[in-house]
Amino acid sequence: MDPVLSSVRLTVREAVHTLSSSEDGGCIFSTLEFLKRYLGETENPALPAEQEEFARLHFSALLRCLVSKLSPDWLGLLPDGQLEELWASFFLEGPADQAFLVLMEALEDTPGPSFRLMKMARLLARFLKAGRMAAVMEGQCRQQAELAFPLLQEALLVRVVGLPDRLANCLQHENLAEFFPQRYYPLLGEEAVRVLQAVVDSLRGGLDCSVSFVSQVVGKACVYGRQKEILGVLVPRLTALTRGSCLWQRVCWRLVECVPDRAMEAVLTGLVETAPGPHTLSRLLGNLVLKSKKARFVMTQKLLFLQYRHSTPALQSLLGYLAVDSQRRPLLVQALKELMETWGSSSAIRHAPLDQQRYVSRAVLICLAHLADAELQDSRDELLASLMAGVKCRLDSSLPAVRRLGMIVAEVASARIHPEGPPLKFQYEEDELSCELLALAAPQPAADSPSEAGSPVTPDAAETPDKQTEEGGVLQVRPQGSDSELDSDDEFVPYDMSGDQELKSGKAPMYVRDCVEALTTSEDWERWEAALRALEGLVFRNPAATREVSVELAQVLLLLEEKTSVAGFEGLRQRALVAVTATAPAPVAEYLTSQFYAVNYSLRQRMDILDVLALAAQELSRPGRLGSTSPCGSPGPTCPPSCARAPTWRAVVDERIRRKTRRFSQGPPRKGLAGSPNEFNAVAGYFFFPLIQGFDRPLVTFDLLGDDQLVLGRLAHTLGALMYLAVNTTVAVSMGKALLEFVWALRFHGDAYVRRGLLSAVSSVLLSVPAERLLEDLPDELLEARAWLAAPGTIATRRRKARKLSTGRRSQADVWTRWCSHAWDGRPPGPERAGRRPRLCCLHSPEGLRAQLEVPPGPLGTAPTTAP
């Protein structure tokens, strides 16, 4: 046995025996002072071989002995805390990794709350503040590969990263603020930077080091979900350090390369979100995507296709990183091909969330902004095929946001992929999203942060001063009374012309037939516009004349095209059609419903027909409509302009009289709104049944069960609105039966917009048909509809939520209506058994069905009290 090693072992054994058995403070103090020579912190340190032996074999045992003796009586053996400071110095000055492990072991094994537990916790807080965590990681970085201990590194890694959770379990409510995750992980990031600085200094001195342990610490912290805390400190420091140092860049590349595969996704996601731009990301990662298959999958697949929560700057950093280096640009081209393929997939358009479709659209535009024309020409055919397929599917979608995405991306992509061809142009409303997408298509700046340009000249500075002018950098004062001052018009106040109206040379028509003639044959565009603007008022003031030409007028308005730039043309045309339909409902509704299934009409015209029918039905069912729309006086030409201004001044006079009149009694309360016949009662069949009878008959250019699902969804919503407006009418039962059969035929439709319309239709039937008639005339249809609504995966969950949210006694129709108005995103259940109708055991008896549908009946033929 080596005599040197045996002497160290004997000395430590005697010291441990003295510390364990002695209660003499002076003896304990002298023993600890003698042992400190093995730490090299005294004037007479031990030999290097003895220090190495002490640190490698005996230091942990000594620390455990010191922890076991910790008590108030033991620390009080010497006054003024001398023994406590000497006791703590062994943890703060000895080998950091062993001290840290002993502290964590003691904290986890000590039951709390206790004096020993809190003393150890405060000592660990001092350990962190003294920067000893950097010494823990640095010690692992300086070890040679053959001398490293995997079990020791794993124990250190688990406790270094999981320290907040472990101490929270130990200390409970007595936890210290230094151990909170919001403070600990930024501290860990600072310590990691100090370790990397020591590694760089060692490499410059010719010594070998490894950053593998730091990579594992960063990776495990990111896996724990602390990317924001640790990378928020690490990335800005590394960004500044790598800006002018190739050595720092190589250390950062090695840092990310050594991250384990199981933590690679978390680290790369945090770096992409935290890095200020693609050039910074390139300096931190290097060509990692070319060296690591896991990193390539995360950067080119998972962050682009499987996740869509990242912000637009993060997406720009990711794709810009692929575009910065020439070796990585083929990956950008391949990513664009896969993005375009996904963007053009009909299955993705139907099933992917709208947020994910926006995310993919942003990625496509960013890729197009980074790639050059030569790189796009090599893949032109493949990109064009995906683009055209995506445009077709998106324009056929029933969601306006999906159609708008297709228009914007198609315009930009067609101009980049096929610049020599005719550009695609669409008409869409500009909003915040469209402006953002068009801005992404512009070329990106070369630097991460835009350079500060000169401050723009403000309008005030651009104006010429009244009495001073700047020439050659010298301010010269103008003489008062100069010609330039006299000729200036800046002091004149502009005349308010906001209330002026444009003078028209043509005169507005005074009769309905004149409007028809002007709209069909007139070449005077001012007269044509005047006729369109005056038509709605003339129709309501001349109902008899309107009924004579109602069908002809409806045909003219339906086929009317905007020949000039008339402000609000669509609204004027629609209101005129609604007025004609409300004035002569039976013939006009019969004509419009027949034209809905006719050939040679566009989808826009068919949807206009549906809108007009719904609005006209709402106008006919409005309470008190007869009194408000009946013409006053003779149905002749329009009254002079003074008549139109009469209500304004009359209201002012009436208000003045009301304020100045003294009333001694208010009299009896005013009566409520008197009931009136529902005018829609007599003509509901003309609106409803022709629309519902031909939906399953495809035409050459119109197929509701095929590609025209947008019109089918509008049809379902319109039929539901007509059903609701026919509440308490004699034909409501027949309409409800036909509508439930329509719903049953389309209950498993693949488009969400159509399914929402079907749910709205079912709700309208429950609200419009009295409960007694539902039980007597529609029991089978009602049970089928309820079985569909209550099927697994459809709406059962929302109905249960509705029961919890409802307060008091609410009708089942109210509950269904509240939740059926939302989008139904569930999948249809399995196929029903052939020849058998589904039944629910809870509704087999009429009493059970009546309990489920408590809709208060109303008198037949009365109008609904509220508008839909």
TIDREN-651795 format. One line per field, with one value per residue (C-alpha): x, y, z. Coordinates in steps of 0.2 Angstrom, whole numbers, m for minus. Layout:
N
X = (X|...) $
Y = (Y|...) $
Z = (Z|...) $
//
This chain:
868
X = (0|6|11|5|m12|m13|m9|m23|m35|m30|m31|m48|m54|m48|m56|m72|m71|m67|m82|m94|m90|m82|m92|m78|m80|m61|m56|m69|m64|m45|m50|m59|m45|m33|m44|m45|m27|m32|m43|m28|m36|m23|m6|1|m8|m6|4|m5|m6|m14|m27|m32|m34|m44|m56|m58|m60|m64|m72|m90|m89|m83|m97|m110|m103|m104|m122|m126|m119|m129|m140|m142|m133|m118|m117|m118|m102|m93|m99|m102|m106|m88|m91|m106|m95|m81|m94|m101|m84|m82|m97|m93|m74|m72|m76|m92|m100|m98|m104|m119|m124|m122|m133|m146|m146|m147|m162|m171|m168|m172|m190|m197|m200|m184|m169|m157|m168|m169|m150|m146|m158|m150|m133|m138|m145|m127|m120|m130|m126|m107|m107|m103|m116|m104|m90|m101|m103|m85|m78|m88|m82|m64|m64|m57|m69|m60|m60|m79|m91|m108|m118|m111|m115|m133|m135|m129|m139|m155|m152|m146|m161|m174|m168|m184|m196|m186|m184|m203|m207|m195|m198|m217|m223|m205|m198|m185|m187|m170|m177|m192|m191|m193|m176|m167|m167|m161|m147|m143|m142|m129|m119|m119|m112|m98|m94|m93|m82|m70|m71|m66|m52|m46|m46|m36|m23|m22|m32|m45|m63|m80|m97|m107|m113|m119|m128|m137|m142|m149|m158|m166|m171|m180|m188|m195|m203|m191|m185|m190|m181|m165|m163|m169|m153|m142|m146|m143|m126|m121|m128|m116|m101|m102|m104|m85|m77|m76|m71|m86|m97|m89|m92|m110|m111|m104|m115|m131|m124|m121|m139|m147|m160|m174|m171|m167|m184|m186|m170|m172|m190|m184|m169|m180|m193|m179|m166|m169|m166|m160|m142|m141|m149|m136|m122|m129|m133|m121|m125|m133|m147|m135|m126|m141|m156|m166|m162|m167|m183|m187|m182|m190|m205|m211|m210|m218|m231|m235|m235|m243|m242|m226|m226|m222|m205|m200|m206|m196|m180|m183|m184|m172|m159|m161|m159|m144|m131|m129|m127|m144|m154|m159|m168|m178|m183|m188|m198|m207|m212|m219|m228|m236|m241|m249|m257|m265|m271|m290|m290|m279|m291|m306|m298|m284|m289|m289|m275|m264|m269|m264|m247|m244|m248|m236|m223|m226|m225|m209|m200|m205|m198|m181|m179|m172|m181|m168|m171|m190|m189|m181|m197|m210|m221|m222|m226|m239|m248|m249|m254|m268|m275|m275|m283|m297|m301|m299|m311|m324|m323|m338|m327|m323|m306|m300|m305|m296|m280|m282|m283|m269|m256|m262|m258|m241|m236|m241|m231|m216|m217|m223|m218|m220|m238|m254|m255|m269|m280|m294|m305|m305|m307|m290|m289|m275|m271|m270|m258|m247|m247|m243|m229|m221|m220|m208|m189|m183|m169|m151|m149|m158|m164|m167|m154|m160|m163|m163|m178|m191|m196|m211|m225|m222|m203|m207|m218|m210|m209|m218|m204|m188|m180|m165|m152|m135|m137|m140|m157|m162|m176|m188|m193|m211|m223|m214|m223|m221|m231|m244|m247|m248|m265|m261|m271|m287|m300|m306|m325|m335|m341|m345|m364|m364|m372|m367|m378|m386|m391|m404|m420|m426|m440|m457|m466|m461|m463|m451|m438|m440|m438|m423|m414|m417|m415|m408|m390|m390|m380|m385|m403|m399|m391|m406|m418|m409|m408|m427|m434|m436|m446|m457|m461|m467|m477|m485|m489|m503|m492|m478|m489|m492|m474|m467|m460|m453|m445|m438|m430|m422|m415|m409|m399|m394|m375|m365|m361|m354|m345|m361|m358|m367|m374|m376|m386|m397|m401|m404|m416|m425|m428|m433|m446|m453|m454|m462|m475|m480|m474|m482|m478|m460|m456|m462|m451|m436|m437|m439|m423|m413|m412|m412|m397|m385|m385|m369|m367|m367|m384|m391|m385|m393|m409|m408|m404|m418|m430|m425|m425|m442|m449|m443|m451|m468|m467|m463|m477|m485|m479|m495|m496|m478|m478|m495|m494|m499|m511|m511|m500|m493|m476|m464|m467|m456|m440|m448|m459|m443|m437|m453|m450|m434|m441|m457|m447|m438|m454|m463|m448|m448|m467|m465|m451|m461|m478|m483|m492|m502|m505|m498|m514|m516|m501|m499|m505|m492|m490|m506|m505|m507|m509|m493|m492|m480|m493|m502|m486|m474|m476|m471|m455|m451|m456|m449|m432|m432|m438|m424|m408|m404|m405|m388|m387|m374|m367|m374|m373|m377|m372|m356|m344|m356|m357|m356|m373|m379|m374|m383|m398|m399|m397|m411|m423|m420|m424|m439|m445|m442|m452|m466|m469|m487|m493|m504|m491|m478|m481|m479|m463|m456|m458|m450|m436|m432|m432|m420|m409|m409|m403|m388|m384|m367|m361|m343|m343|m344|m354|m367|m369|m371|m385|m393|m392|m400|m414|m417|m418|m430|m442|m441|m445|m458|m469|m480|m475|m492|m491|m473|m479|m495|m488|m469|m465|m454|m444|m442|m435|m423|m417|m414|m405|m393|m390|m387|m376|m358|m346|m358|m367|m370|m356|m362|m380|m373|m364|m380|m389|m376|m376|m395|m403|m421|m432|m428|m435|m426|m428|m419|m405|m403|m404|m390|m378|m383|m378|m360|m349|m351|m333|m337|m336|m352|m355|m355|m368|m386|m393|m402|m421|m421|m424|m414|m425|m420|m428|m430|m443|m453|m468|m477|m475|m456|m456|m467|m456|m441|m450|m459|m462|m476|m489|m495|m511|m510|m508|m499|m483|m467|m463|m445|m435|m423) $
Y = (0|17|26|43|36|27|42|52|38|37|56|56|42|50|66|58|49|65|74|60|58|74|88|100|115|119|101|101|117|112|96|105|117|103|95|111|109|95|108|119|134|136|143|126|115|96|88|87|68|70|83|72|56|66|74|57|45|54|70|64|53|69|79|66|66|85|84|71|82|97|103|119|112|107|123|132|124|140|158|170|157|152|133|136|146|133|119|128|132|113|114|130|127|109|99|106|90|80|95|97|79|77|93|86|69|77|88|73|62|74|75|92|105|105|115|104|105|124|125|114|124|140|133|127|144|151|137|144|162|159|152|134|127|133|123|108|108|114|99|87|96|95|76|65|52|37|45|50|41|39|35|51|62|55|58|76|79|74|84|100|101|95|105|116|101|91|106|110|93|94|111|113|130|134|134|148|161|156|138|144|140|158|162|146|142|159|157|140|149|161|147|138|153|154|136|139|154|142|129|142|149|131|128|143|137|120|110|97|100|93|102|86|89|106|100|87|100|112|98|91|109|111|94|100|115|128|134|152|153|145|150|167|170|159|164|183|180|167|179|193|181|172|188|190|174|158|148|153|148|131|129|133|120|107|112|108|93|85|87|69|65|64|82|89|94|104|113|117|123|135|141|145|154|164|168|186|181|168|174|172|155|150|155|145|129|129|115|104|99|91|81|75|66|70|89|88|80|93|108|102|92|93|112|115|101|94|110|127|136|146|164|172|178|161|154|167|162|144|145|159|148|135|149|157|144|137|119|120|128|111|107|124|119|102|110|121|106|97|113|116|98|99|116|109|93|92|81|93|107|98|91|103|117|135|140|127|131|149|143|133|147|159|146|144|163|164|150|159|175|167|156|163|161|149|138|138|135|117|112|123|108|100|117|122|106|107|126|123|108|119|134|123|115|131|141|127|128|134|144|162|162|146|154|170|160|152|168|177|162|159|177|177|159|161|177|168|151|156|174|174|168|178|183|177|191|189|201|200|211|217|214|212|194|198|212|201|188|200|207|190|188|203|199|198|210|203|206|200|217|231|245|261|273|291|298|303|322|326|336|350|351|349|364|381|392|408|420|409|398|387|390|382|378|396|402|418|429|434|452|455|459|450|443|425|429|439|425|411|402|393|404|401|390|376|377|362|352|336|339|343|331|328|336|323|328|314|314|299|289|291|275|257|253|268|259|243|252|262|246|236|248|265|269|284|278|292|288|269|273|284|271|258|269|274|257|251|266|265|247|250|265|257|239|238|243|232|217|219|218|209|193|204|215|201|194|210|212|194|196|214|217|232|242|257|259|262|263|249|241|224|231|241|226|215|227|230|211|209|223|215|198|205|215|200|185|171|174|181|166|154|162|163|145|139|148|141|124|131|130|144|153|156|151|169|171|155|161|178|169|161|177|186|173|173|192|193|180|189|205|196|189|205|210|227|226|231|248|253|248|254|269|286|296|293|280|293|300|304|318|333|334|344|329|318|331|333|319|327|344|336|325|340|350|335|333|352|351|335|344|360|351|349|333|330|311|299|290|271|261|260|244|232|229|222|205|204|191|182|187|173|160|160|160|149|134|145|149|132|117|121|124|107|96|97|96|78|81|86|97|100|115|113|98|101|84|85|100|114|111|129|132|116|124|140|130|121|138|146|131|133|151|149|135|147|161|149|147|144|143|130|123|122|103|99|110|102|84|88|97|83|71|83|82|64|62|73|69|62|75|78|97|106|121|109|100|117|121|104|107|124|116|104|118|128|113|111|130|132|116|115|101|92|92|85|71|67|70|68|55|44|59|67|51|49|66|64|48|57|71|60|48|45|58|70|82|72|80|98|93|87|103|112|103|109|127|128|137|133|123|125|117|104|114|129|118|111|128|135|121|117|134|130|121|102|95|77|62|52|36|19|14|10|m7|m10|m9|m4|14|19|20|27|18|34|40|25|32|48|54|53|62|75|78|80|93|106|120|131|131|147|152|147|161|173|181|177|190|192|192|177) $
Z = (0|m5|12|5|2|18|28|20|23|42|44|37|47|63|58|55|72|81|72|76|95|101|109|111|100|99|95|81|74|74|65|51|49|47|34|24|19|8|m2|m5|3|17|19|21|8|6|m8|m25|m24|m7|m13|m27|m16|m4|m17|m26|m12|5|2|0|16|25|19|24|41|42|36|50|64|58|73|83|98|87|78|95|102|96|97|83|70|68|67|54|42|43|40|25|17|14|3|m6|m9|m11|m27|m34|m41|m25|m14|m25|m25|m6|m4|m15|m7|11|6|m2|13|27|33|34|40|51|56|46|30|30|34|19|8|12|9|m8|m12|m7|m18|m33|m30|m28|m46|m41|m54|m67|m58|m58|m77|m81|m71|m82|m98|m93|m90|m103|m112|m104|m86|m87|m76|m85|m69|m60|m76|m76|m58|m60|m75|m67|m52|m61|m72|m60|m45|m45|m45|m32|m20|m22|m16|m2|5|0|7|14|m4|m7|m21|m28|m33|m42|m61|m66|m57|m58|m77|m82|m69|m77|m94|m87|m79|m96|m105|m92|m95|m113|m111|m100|m114|m127|m117|m114|m133|m136|m124|m133|m120|m125|m119|m122|m122|m121|m103|m107|m122|m111|m98|m111|m120|m104|m99|m115|m114|m97|m107|m101|m118|m115|m98|m103|m121|m118|m109|m119|m136|m135|m127|m140|m154|m148|m145|m162|m172|m174|m169|m179|m163|m154|m169|m170|m151|m154|m168|m157|m143|m154|m162|m145|m140|m138|m152|m139|m135|m152|m157|m141|m143|m161|m158|m144|m155|m170|m159|m149|m163|m170|m188|m200|m200|m181|m183|m196|m184|m170|m180|m194|m206|m193|m205|m216|m202|m192|m199|m183|m185|m204|m200|m187|m197|m214|m209|m191|m189|m206|m208|m191|m180|m184|m168|m172|m176|m193|m188|m182|m198|m207|m197|m201|m220|m220|m212|m226|m239|m231|m236|m254|m247|m238|m252|m260|m244|m246|m264|m258|m244|m256|m267|m252|m245|m262|m263|m246|m250|m266|m257|m257|m242|m232|m237|m231|m214|m209|m197|m204|m194|m201|m219|m215|m208|m224|m235|m226|m228|m246|m249|m238|m249|m265|m258|m254|m270|m287|m304|m310|m295|m298|m316|m313|m303|m313|m319|m302|m294|m307|m305|m286|m288|m300|m290|m274|m283|m289|m272|m263|m274|m272|m253|m244|m232|m237|m228|m238|m254|m250|m246|m262|m272|m263|m264|m282|m287|m280|m284|m302|m305|m298|m305|m322|m325|m344|m344|m340|m322|m311|m304|m291|m283|m264|m249|m242|m223|m211|m216|m235|m231|m221|m234|m248|m237|m235|m253|m255|m254|m237|m230|m230|m211|m196|m191|m203|m203|m197|m211|m210|m201|m214|m216|m207|m215|m203|m208|m226|m226|m230|m215|m215|m211|m213|m226|m226|m240|m239|m221|m216|m210|m219|m213|m226|m226|m221|m234|m248|m263|m258|m242|m251|m264|m251|m249|m233|m222|m232|m223|m235|m238|m231|m246|m237|m239|m257|m270|m287|m300|m312|m329|m331|m322|m311|m317|m309|m313|m312|m331|m334|m323|m332|m349|m343|m336|m352|m366|m360|m366|m355|m340|m328|m332|m329|m312|m307|m312|m301|m286|m287|m291|m273|m267|m283|m280|m262|m267|m282|m278|m291|m305|m298|m298|m317|m322|m307|m316|m330|m317|m307|m323|m327|m310|m309|m325|m322|m324|m317|m333|m324|m307|m297|m278|m269|m285|m277|m262|m274|m285|m270|m261|m277|m280|m262|m264|m280|m271|m256|m266|m278|m268|m277|m295|m291|m279|m292|m305|m294|m288|m306|m311|m296|m305|m323|m334|m339|m322|m312|m294|m289|m296|m288|m271|m275|m277|m261|m252|m260|m255|m237|m236|m244|m233|m218|m224|m227|m209|m201|m188|m193|m211|m218|m209|m212|m231|m236|m248|m241|m253|m271|m279|m291|m294|m280|m268|m269|m258|m245|m240|m237|m225|m216|m203|m198|m193|m187|m174|m168|m165|m157|m145|m140|m137|m126|m116|m113|m109|m91|m88|m72|m76|m88|m91|m93|m99|m118|m126|m133|m152|m159|m167|m186|m199|m205|m224|m227|m222|m239|m249|m239|m251|m266|m257|m249|m259|m277|m268|m259|m273|m285|m275|m280|m299|m307|m321|m334|m325|m308|m296|m278|m272|m281|m282|m279|m260|m256|m264|m255|m238|m243|m248|m231|m222|m233|m230|m212|m212|m222|m210|m195|m203|m206|m187|m182|m200|m208|m219|m206|m203|m221|m223|m207|m213|m230|m222|m210|m225|m233|m218|m216|m234|m231|m213|m217|m229|m229|m229|m212|m219|m226|m209|m200|m212|m208|m189|m192|m202|m188|m175|m186|m187|m168|m165|m179|m178|m162|m151|m152|m171|m170|m159|m170|m188|m187|m174|m186|m193|m176|m169|m184|m182|m163|m166|m178|m166|m152|m161|m154|m161|m167|m154|m139|m130|m133|m128|m111|m109|m113|m99|m87|m93|m93|m78|m73|m84|m103|m118|m127|m143|m135|m129|m146|m155|m143|m148|m165|m171|m169|m181|m180|m183|m178|m190|m195|m185|m194|m206|m200|m201|m218|m216|m198|m191|m175|m160|m143|m128|m118|m131|m135|m125|m130|m113|m114|m131|m124|m110|m121|m133|m123|m135|m131|m145|m153|m163|m181|m193|m182|m185|m175|m162|m166|m182|m186) $
//
